[in-house]
Amino acid sequence: MGVGDKFSNKAEELGGRAKESVGAASGDRDLQAEGQADQGSANIKQGAEKLKDKANRAADKLTGG
């Protein structure tokens, strides 16, 4: 995935942290849970990107690229 995707996922993670913090501070459990879900989603996407990057590097080594 491209740098733009990585940036977008990091922004989603940071937005999730902000929502979680605001929800915790204000006692809004729904907002807090939404923030946690956003972070989880971003972390999954980031993990998938790392796997893809490793697979691409391995393929490059095999093909001499």
C-alpha positions, 0 to 999 in steps of 0.5 A: 500500500502507498504512503497515503494509505499508511498516513490515512490509517495513522490518522484514523488511529489518532482520531480514535484515540482522541474520541476515546479520550473525549468519551472517557473524560465526558462519560460518553461510553458510546464515544469511548467505544467508537474511539476504541473501534476506530483504533482497532480498525486502523491497527488491523489495516496497518498490520495488513500493510506490514504483511503486504510490504514483507511479501513484496520484499520477499518477492523482490528477493526471489525475482532479483528485483 
